[in-house]
Amino acid sequence: MQRRNVLLIAKQFCTTTFKSGALFATLIVFGLLLAYAAITGYSNYVVQNDIRESYQHKARESWESNPDKHPHRMAHFGTFAFRTKHPLSIFDFGLESFTGSAIFLEAHKQNTVNFSEAGFSTGLLRFGEISMAMLLQVILPLIIFFLGFGAVAADRENGTLKMVLTQGASWMEIIVGKTLGLMSVSILFYTPVIIVSCVLLALTNHDEVGAEVLLRLAVITLAYFLLYWVISTIAVTVSTSSNSARQGLFKLLGLWLVFAILLPRITQAIGGTVYPGASKVEFETAIESDLIEAGDSHNPDDPHYKAIKDSVLRAHQVDSIQQLPFNYSGFIMQEGERLSAAIYNGHLQSLLQTYEKQNALANSTAWINPLAAIKVISSVFSGTDFYSYTNFQSAAERYRYRLAQEMNALQIKLIPNTKPRDNEQPFSISRDHWQAFPDFENSHVQRGVLFQNAAAALAALALWSTLTILIILRSAKKAKAI
């Protein structure tokens, strides 16, 4: 295979494509969609993060402004945790619109994450949002197929292909050259999206936009580059195997429908059927049932906690809780919090495992669908995938548990075991303790976990890129001039 011939064929393909008025019309429409996606993505990121950071600050002010009081009352007063958006959510919305952004943290109860954008919008959101990632994942592959359906088939129909072959070009050179030419044209659409993403990241002027974010963007950029090589190869080889340009167009449109629409929908439906998840009512009912069985820490006559009381009194060799050297009520609240948290987390992990199985089934199609692979890679490195959401949920629960147990520990240490007399004020401790307790800080998924979560999709895309060599070789071997 001669490099000169390959480059000449690629140049000829680009020249022919640029002569088509359809290309410029497509570029204009794509540019308008890109402008809309960029503006809405940037605006949503800035507005939502400003709102969430503002309310996180107000929640902290509310927490610190509490006067001296009983620590258990502060545990029930609680606070809020808000999930801030990752800077790259400007590029790929992922699940952002469907996952909640705020959760109320209080003792003895684990609340759900609420206030998703989908909950405040119409049902039209289910049809998808126009993001820059959506343009690259769905629209651009369709454009590439549209530009490449006649790459070889059209030359066969008008007789150009025979002339090229008789002049000494091999089938390998023709297919590789056409693929490079189509890939070059696709870069006209692809590069502006990456440039716009970089500009918007710079405009955010956010502390998080640093080496970590640039590394994520670099991985995303490389992944999309490999995707378009795969898509371009598929387009040219399908065109090579088609008897006519029209037949090639129908084949490629069918592939696009399968890759972009049918497979994702079908696997989602199959995942929900094979691995059904519990409804909210079923989930909460199961937790409530286990909590009742475990015992009620607020009920002094509960068998479980009565047994604990008897063992504590025997261990300290006293006759009543008033003789204990620590606040017994706080000790029981601490034990109750531990048990209720363990029960809730057990049910939550079971539910999350079900969701992970559903996602794994859908993501497994990456081995037969390159668009599924890029969707996983893009959302994972943009911080908008399912794991990024559960990472926040887990961090919020850890903070809630730490807060509740810290208040219980303060009660154990600083609140007397005796009850205040009728003429005495309720026992309380200094507000300095609330102010000393750190605020909730949202953190994004660490680098190592990112690659772990996207490992299968990265491997699938790498395999697709490698298979393009075999696809080209096979196509060149079976290609016919007529």
C-alpha positions as CSV (number, residue, x, y, z in Angstrom):
1,M,0.0,0.0,0.0
2,Q,1.5,3.3,-1.1
3,R,1.1,6.3,1.2
4,R,1.0,8.7,-1.8
5,N,-2.0,7.0,-3.3
6,V,-3.8,6.8,0.0
7,L,-3.4,10.6,0.6
8,L,-4.3,11.4,-3.0
9,I,-7.6,9.4,-2.7
10,A,-8.3,11.0,0.7
11,K,-7.7,14.5,-0.8
12,Q,-10.0,13.7,-3.8
13,F,-12.8,12.5,-1.4
14,C,-12.5,15.8,0.6
15,T,-12.5,17.9,-2.6
16,T,-15.6,16.1,-3.9
17,T,-17.4,16.4,-0.6
18,F,-16.7,20.1,-0.3
19,K,-18.2,20.7,-3.7
20,S,-21.5,19.5,-2.4
21,G,-23.9,22.2,-1.1
22,A,-25.3,19.8,1.3
23,L,-22.1,19.8,3.4
24,F,-22.2,23.5,4.1
25,A,-26.0,23.3,4.9
26,T,-25.2,20.5,7.3
27,L,-22.4,22.5,8.8
28,I,-24.6,25.5,9.4
29,V,-27.4,23.4,11.0
30,F,-24.8,21.6,13.2
31,G,-23.3,24.9,14.2
32,L,-26.6,26.2,15.3
33,L,-27.3,23.1,17.3
34,L,-23.8,23.4,18.8
35,A,-24.4,27.0,19.8
36,Y,-27.7,26.1,21.4
37,A,-26.2,23.1,23.3
38,A,-23.2,25.2,24.5
39,I,-25.4,28.1,25.7
40,T,-27.9,25.9,27.5
41,G,-25.2,23.7,29.0
42,Y,-23.1,26.6,30.3
43,S,-26.1,28.5,31.6
44,N,-27.5,25.4,33.4
45,Y,-24.2,24.7,35.0
46,V,-23.6,28.3,36.2
47,V,-27.2,28.8,37.4
48,Q,-27.5,25.4,39.1
49,N,-24.2,25.5,40.8
50,D,-24.8,29.1,42.1
51,I,-28.1,28.0,43.5
52,R,-26.8,24.9,45.1
53,E,-23.7,26.6,46.6
54,S,-25.9,29.4,47.9
55,Y,-28.3,27.1,49.6
56,Q,-25.4,25.0,51.0
57,H,-24.1,28.2,52.5
58,K,-27.5,29.1,53.9
59,A,-27.9,25.7,55.4
60,R,-24.6,26.1,57.1
61,E,-25.5,29.5,58.5
62,S,-28.8,28.1,59.8
63,W,-26.9,25.2,61.5
64,E,-24.3,27.5,63.2
65,S,-26.9,30.1,64.2
66,N,-28.6,27.7,66.6
67,P,-28.4,28.8,70.2
68,D,-27.2,26.7,73.1
69,K,-29.4,23.6,73.3
70,H,-29.5,19.8,73.9
71,P,-27.3,18.0,71.3
72,H,-30.1,15.5,70.5
73,R,-32.3,18.4,69.4
74,M,-29.5,19.5,67.1
75,A,-29.3,16.0,65.7
76,H,-33.0,16.2,64.8
77,F,-32.6,19.8,63.5
78,G,-30.3,18.4,60.9
79,T,-28.9,20.1,57.8
80,F,-28.8,19.8,54.0
81,A,-26.3,18.5,51.5
82,F,-26.3,19.8,48.0
83,R,-24.7,18.1,45.0
84,T,-22.7,20.5,42.8
85,K,-22.3,19.8,39.1
86,H,-19.0,18.8,37.6
87,P,-17.6,21.4,35.2
88,L,-17.7,18.8,32.3
89,S,-21.5,18.5,32.8
90,I,-21.4,21.5,30.4
91,F,-20.4,19.0,27.7
92,D,-22.4,15.9,28.6
93,F,-25.6,16.2,30.7
94,G,-25.7,12.4,31.3
95,L,-28.1,11.6,34.1
96,E,-27.9,15.1,35.7
97,S,-31.5,16.0,34.9
98,F,-32.9,12.8,36.3
99,T,-31.0,12.6,39.6
100,G,-31.7,14.7,42.7
101,S,-29.5,17.5,43.9
102,A,-30.3,18.0,47.6
103,I,-30.9,15.8,50.6
104,F,-32.0,16.6,54.1
105,L,-29.8,15.0,56.8
106,E,-31.2,14.2,60.2
107,A,-30.9,11.6,63.0
108,H,-32.5,8.2,62.8
109,K,-33.7,8.7,59.2
110,Q,-32.1,8.4,55.8
111,N,-34.0,10.6,53.3
112,T,-33.9,10.4,49.5
113,V,-32.1,12.8,47.2
114,N,-34.7,15.2,45.9
115,F,-35.3,18.1,43.5
116,S,-34.3,16.7,40.1
117,E,-34.8,18.9,37.1
118,A,-36.9,16.2,35.5
119,G,-39.3,16.4,38.5
120,F,-40.0,20.1,37.6
121,S,-40.2,19.6,33.8
122,T,-42.7,18.2,31.3
123,G,-42.6,14.7,30.0
124,L,-40.8,15.9,26.9
125,L,-37.5,15.5,28.8
126,R,-37.7,11.8,28.3
127,F,-36.9,12.3,24.6
128,G,-33.5,13.7,25.5
129,E,-31.7,17.0,25.8
130,I,-29.5,18.7,23.2
131,S,-26.1,18.6,24.7
132,M,-22.7,18.8,23.0
133,A,-22.2,15.1,23.8
134,M,-25.6,14.2,22.3
135,L,-24.5,16.0,19.0
136,L,-21.3,13.9,18.9
137,Q,-22.9,10.6,20.0
138,V,-26.1,10.7,17.8
139,I,-26.1,13.4,15.2
140,L,-22.5,13.3,14.0
141,P,-22.5,9.5,13.3
142,L,-25.6,10.0,11.2
143,I,-23.9,12.8,9.3
144,I,-20.8,10.6,8.7
145,F,-23.0,7.8,7.4
146,F,-24.8,10.4,5.2
147,L,-21.5,11.7,3.8
148,G,-19.9,8.3,3.4
149,F,-22.7,6.1,1.9
150,G,-21.6,6.8,-1.6
151,A,-17.8,6.9,-0.9
152,V,-17.2,3.8,-3.1
153,A,-20.6,2.8,-4.3
154,A,-21.1,6.1,-6.2
155,D,-17.7,5.7,-7.9
156,R,-18.7,2.2,-8.9
157,E,-22.0,3.5,-10.4
158,N,-20.4,6.4,-12.4
159,G,-17.4,4.3,-13.6
160,T,-14.8,6.3,-11.7
161,L,-13.8,3.2,-9.7
162,K,-12.6,1.3,-12.7
163,M,-10.4,4.1,-13.8
164,V,-8.8,4.4,-10.3
165,L,-8.2,0.6,-10.3
166,T,-6.7,0.6,-13.8
167,Q,-4.3,3.4,-12.9
168,G,-2.7,1.2,-10.3
169,A,-4.5,1.9,-7.0
170,S,-5.3,-1.1,-4.9
171,W,-8.5,-1.8,-3.0
172,M,-6.7,-1.4,0.3
173,E,-5.5,2.1,-0.8
174,I,-9.0,3.1,-2.0
175,I,-10.7,2.0,1.2
176,V,-8.1,3.5,3.6
177,G,-8.0,6.7,1.5
178,K,-11.7,7.1,1.5
179,T,-11.8,6.4,5.2
180,L,-9.2,9.0,6.0
181,G,-11.0,11.5,3.8
182,L,-14.3,10.9,5.6
183,M,-12.5,11.0,8.9
184,S,-11.0,14.4,7.9
185,V,-14.4,15.8,7.0
186,S,-15.9,14.6,10.3
187,I,-13.2,16.6,12.2
188,L,-14.7,19.7,10.7
189,F,-17.8,18.9,12.9
190,Y,-15.9,17.4,15.8
191,T,-13.1,19.9,16.5
192,P,-15.4,23.0,17.1
193,V,-17.2,21.1,19.8
194,I,-14.0,20.4,21.7
195,I,-12.8,24.0,21.2
196,V,-16.2,25.3,22.5
197,S,-16.0,23.0,25.5
198,C,-12.5,24.3,26.4
199,V,-13.6,27.9,26.1
200,L,-16.7,27.3,28.3
201,L,-14.5,25.5,30.9
202,A,-12.2,28.6,30.9
203,L,-15.2,30.9,31.3
204,T,-16.5,29.0,34.4
205,N,-13.5,30.3,36.3
206,H,-14.1,27.6,38.8
207,D,-11.4,26.2,41.2
208,E,-12.2,22.7,40.0
209,V,-11.0,23.4,36.5
210,G,-7.5,22.2,36.7
211,A,-5.3,19.3,35.7
212,E,-7.9,16.7,36.7
213,V,-10.6,18.2,34.5
214,L,-8.2,18.6,31.6
215,L,-7.2,15.0,31.9
216,R,-10.9,14.0,31.8
217,L,-11.4,16.1,28.7
218,A,-8.3,14.6,27.1
219,V,-9.7,11.1,27.5
220,I,-13.0,12.2,26.2
221,T,-11.4,13.8,23.1
222,L,-9.3,10.7,22.3
223,A,-12.3,8.5,22.8
224,Y,-14.4,10.4,20.3
225,F,-11.6,10.5,17.9
226,L,-11.4,6.7,17.9
227,L,-15.2,6.5,17.6
228,Y,-15.2,8.6,14.4
229,W,-12.4,6.4,12.9
230,V,-14.6,3.4,13.6
231,I,-17.7,5.1,12.2
232,S,-15.9,6.3,9.1
233,T,-14.5,2.8,8.5
234,I,-18.0,1.2,8.8
235,A,-19.4,3.8,6.4
236,V,-16.8,3.2,3.7
237,T,-16.7,-0.6,4.0
238,V,-20.5,-0.8,3.8
239,S,-20.4,1.5,0.8
240,T,-17.7,-0.8,-0.7
241,S,-19.9,-3.9,-0.3
242,S,-23.1,-2.2,-1.6
243,N,-24.1,-2.5,-5.3
244,S,-25.4,1.0,-5.3
245,A,-25.1,4.2,-3.3
246,R,-28.8,4.0,-2.5
247,Q,-28.3,0.5,-1.1
248,G,-25.4,1.7,1.0
249,L,-27.5,4.6,2.3
250,F,-30.3,2.2,3.5
251,K,-27.8,-0.1,5.1
252,L,-26.1,2.7,7.0
253,L,-29.4,4.3,8.1
254,G,-30.4,0.9,9.4
255,L,-27.1,0.5,11.3
256,W,-27.6,4.0,12.8
257,L,-31.1,3.2,14.0
258,V,-29.8,0.0,15.6
259,F,-26.8,1.6,17.2
260,A,-28.4,4.9,18.3
261,I,-32.0,4.1,19.0
262,L,-33.0,0.4,19.1
263,L,-30.2,-1.2,21.1
264,P,-30.1,1.3,23.9
265,R,-34.0,1.2,24.3
266,I,-34.2,-2.6,24.1
267,T,-31.4,-3.3,26.6
268,Q,-32.9,-0.8,29.0
269,A,-36.2,-2.6,28.8
270,I,-34.6,-6.0,29.1
271,G,-32.5,-4.8,32.1
272,G,-35.6,-3.6,33.9
273,T,-37.4,-6.9,33.3
274,V,-34.5,-9.2,34.1
275,Y,-33.4,-7.2,37.2
276,P,-36.6,-5.5,38.5
277,G,-35.9,-2.9,41.2
278,A,-38.1,-2.3,44.2
279,S,-40.5,0.6,44.1
280,K,-40.1,3.4,46.7
281,V,-43.1,2.1,48.7
282,E,-41.6,-1.5,48.7
283,F,-38.2,-0.1,49.6
284,E,-39.4,1.9,52.5
285,T,-41.8,-0.8,53.7
286,A,-39.0,-3.3,53.9
287,I,-36.8,-0.9,55.9
288,E,-39.6,-0.1,58.3
289,S,-40.3,-3.8,58.8
290,D,-36.6,-4.5,59.7
291,L,-36.5,-1.5,62.0
292,I,-39.5,-2.7,63.9
293,E,-37.9,-6.1,64.3
294,A,-34.6,-4.6,65.4
295,G,-36.3,-2.5,68.1
296,D,-37.2,1.1,68.9
297,S,-34.4,3.0,70.7
298,H,-37.0,5.6,71.9
299,N,-39.1,2.9,73.7
300,P,-37.6,2.0,77.1
301,D,-39.6,-1.1,77.2
302,D,-38.4,-2.5,73.9
303,P,-36.9,-6.0,74.5
304,H,-33.7,-5.4,72.6
305,Y,-32.9,-2.1,74.3
306,K,-34.0,-3.3,77.7
307,A,-31.5,-6.2,77.4
308,I,-28.8,-3.6,76.6
309,K,-29.8,-1.6,79.6
310,D,-29.6,-4.6,81.9
311,S,-26.1,-5.5,80.5
312,V,-24.8,-2.0,80.9
313,L,-26.0,-1.7,84.5
314,R,-24.4,-5.1,85.3
315,A,-21.2,-4.1,83.7
316,H,-20.9,-0.9,85.8
317,Q,-22.3,-2.6,88.9
318,V,-25.0,0.0,89.5
319,D,-28.8,-0.2,90.1
320,S,-30.1,2.6,87.9
321,I,-29.1,4.6,84.8
322,Q,-28.8,7.7,87.0
323,Q,-25.7,6.1,88.6
324,L,-23.9,5.6,85.3
325,P,-20.8,7.8,84.7
326,F,-22.2,8.8,81.3
327,N,-25.5,9.8,79.7
328,Y,-27.4,6.6,79.1
329,S,-29.9,8.1,76.7
330,G,-27.1,9.3,74.4
331,F,-25.6,5.9,74.5
332,I,-28.9,4.2,73.5
333,M,-29.4,6.8,70.7
334,Q,-25.9,6.0,69.5
335,E,-26.7,2.3,69.3
336,G,-30.1,3.0,67.7
337,E,-28.4,5.1,65.0
338,R,-25.9,2.4,64.3
339,L,-28.6,-0.3,63.9
340,S,-30.9,1.9,61.7
341,A,-28.1,3.0,59.5
342,A,-26.9,-0.5,59.0
343,I,-30.4,-1.6,58.1
344,Y,-30.9,1.2,55.6
345,N,-27.5,0.8,54.0
346,G,-28.1,-2.9,53.6
347,H,-31.3,-2.3,51.7
348,L,-29.8,0.6,49.7
349,Q,-26.8,-1.5,48.6
350,S,-29.1,-4.3,47.5
351,L,-31.2,-1.8,45.5
352,L,-28.0,-0.2,44.0
353,Q,-26.7,-3.6,43.0
354,T,-29.9,-4.2,41.1
355,Y,-29.5,-0.9,39.3
356,E,-25.8,-1.7,38.6
357,K,-26.9,-5.0,37.0
358,Q,-29.4,-3.2,34.8
359,N,-26.6,-0.7,33.8
360,A,-24.1,-3.5,33.3
361,L,-26.5,-5.2,30.9
362,A,-27.1,-2.0,28.9
363,N,-23.4,-1.2,28.9
364,S,-22.4,-4.7,27.8
365,T,-23.7,-3.8,24.3
366,A,-20.6,-1.7,23.9
367,W,-18.9,-4.8,22.5
368,I,-21.3,-4.8,19.6
369,N,-22.2,-1.1,19.6
370,P,-19.5,1.6,19.5
371,L,-22.1,4.3,20.4
372,A,-22.8,2.5,23.7
373,A,-19.1,2.5,24.5
374,I,-18.7,6.2,23.9
375,K,-21.8,7.0,25.9
376,V,-20.4,5.3,29.0
377,I,-16.9,6.9,28.6
378,S,-18.4,10.4,28.0
379,S,-20.7,10.3,31.0
380,V,-18.2,8.7,33.4
381,F,-15.4,11.3,32.6
382,S,-17.9,14.1,32.6
383,G,-19.1,13.2,36.1
384,T,-22.7,12.7,35.0
385,D,-23.0,8.9,35.2
386,F,-24.9,6.9,37.7
387,Y,-21.9,6.2,39.9
388,S,-21.2,9.9,40.3
389,Y,-24.7,10.3,41.7
390,T,-24.4,7.4,44.1
391,N,-21.0,8.7,45.1
392,F,-22.7,11.9,46.4
393,Q,-25.4,9.8,48.0
394,S,-22.9,7.7,49.9
395,A,-20.9,10.8,51.0
396,A,-24.1,12.5,52.2
397,E,-25.0,9.4,54.3
398,R,-21.5,9.2,55.8
399,Y,-21.8,12.8,56.8
400,R,-25.3,12.4,58.2
401,Y,-24.2,9.4,60.3
402,R,-21.1,11.2,61.5
403,L,-23.2,14.2,62.5
404,A,-25.8,12.2,64.4
405,Q,-23.2,10.1,66.2
406,E,-21.2,13.3,67.1
407,M,-24.3,14.8,68.7
408,N,-24.9,11.5,70.5
409,A,-21.3,11.5,71.7
410,L,-21.7,15.1,73.0
411,Q,-24.8,14.0,74.9
412,I,-23.0,11.0,76.4
413,K,-20.2,13.2,77.5
414,L,-21.7,16.5,78.5
415,I,-25.4,15.9,79.4
416,P,-26.1,14.7,83.0
417,N,-28.0,11.5,83.5
418,T,-30.5,13.1,85.8
419,K,-33.5,15.1,84.5
420,P,-33.7,18.8,85.2
421,R,-36.0,19.9,88.1
422,D,-39.2,21.8,87.5
423,N,-37.6,25.2,88.1
424,E,-34.4,24.4,86.0
425,Q,-33.8,25.1,82.4
426,P,-33.5,22.1,80.0
427,F,-29.9,20.8,79.8
428,S,-27.9,22.3,77.0
429,I,-24.4,22.7,75.7
430,S,-22.6,25.6,74.0
431,R,-23.3,26.5,70.4
432,D,-19.5,26.3,69.9
433,H,-20.0,22.6,69.3
434,W,-22.2,23.2,66.3
435,Q,-19.8,25.7,64.8
436,A,-16.9,23.3,65.3
437,F,-18.5,20.5,63.3
438,P,-17.4,20.8,59.7
439,D,-19.7,21.6,56.8
440,F,-20.6,19.0,54.1
441,E,-18.3,19.2,51.1
442,N,-19.2,17.6,47.8
443,S,-16.3,15.8,46.1
444,H,-16.2,14.2,42.7
445,V,-15.1,10.7,41.8
446,Q,-11.4,10.1,42.0
447,R,-9.2,9.4,38.9
448,G,-8.6,5.8,39.6
449,V,-12.2,5.0,40.1
450,L,-13.1,6.8,36.8
451,F,-10.9,4.5,34.8
452,Q,-12.2,1.5,36.7
453,N,-15.8,2.4,36.0
454,A,-15.1,3.0,32.3
455,A,-12.7,0.1,31.9
456,A,-15.1,-2.1,29.9
457,A,-16.2,0.7,27.6
458,L,-12.6,1.8,27.0
459,A,-11.6,-1.8,26.2
460,A,-14.6,-2.2,23.9
461,L,-13.8,1.0,22.0
462,A,-10.1,0.0,21.7
463,L,-11.3,-3.4,20.4
464,W,-13.5,-1.7,17.8
465,S,-10.5,0.5,16.7
466,T,-8.4,-2.6,16.3
467,L,-11.1,-4.5,14.4
468,T,-11.2,-1.7,11.8
469,I,-8.0,-3.2,10.4
470,L,-9.6,-6.6,10.0
471,I,-12.8,-4.9,8.6
472,I,-10.7,-3.0,6.0
473,L,-8.7,-6.1,5.1
474,R,-11.8,-8.2,4.6
475,S,-13.5,-5.5,2.6
476,A,-10.5,-5.1,0.3
477,K,-10.3,-8.8,-0.2
478,K,-14.0,-9.2,-1.2
479,A,-14.5,-5.9,-3.0
480,K,-15.5,-5.9,-6.7
481,A,-15.2,-3.2,-9.3
482,I,-18.6,-4.0,-10.8
